[in-house]
């Protein structure tokens, strides 16, 4: 059975479902904190939703990211756990 890999559209869906307004099309290099104005509380909520939706778990080390954190980083983190 082939595992499902997530893509940019999946990330955009999760972000918008959690109240994050996306005014322009996001890309792999879009910075989640700087360009989408996501705060740390919101991103933790997003991670909880992702964990539940994809049945994966993130460690504390996984969640140690900085303001340069991109959509591509998030996709990679999730796909590595699938």
MONORWO-V160413 format. One record per run of one state. SS is the DSSP state (H for helix, E for strand, C for the rest). FROM is the first residue (numbers start at 1). TO is the last residue. If there is no record, write none. Layout:
BEGIN
ss=SS from=FROM to=TO
ss=SS from=FROM to=TO
END
This chain:
BEGIN
ss=C from=1 to=7
ss=H from=8 to=17
ss=C from=18 to=30
ss=E from=31 to=31
ss=C from=32 to=39
ss=H from=40 to=54
ss=C from=55 to=69
ss=E from=70 to=70
ss=H from=71 to=81
ss=C from=82 to=82
END
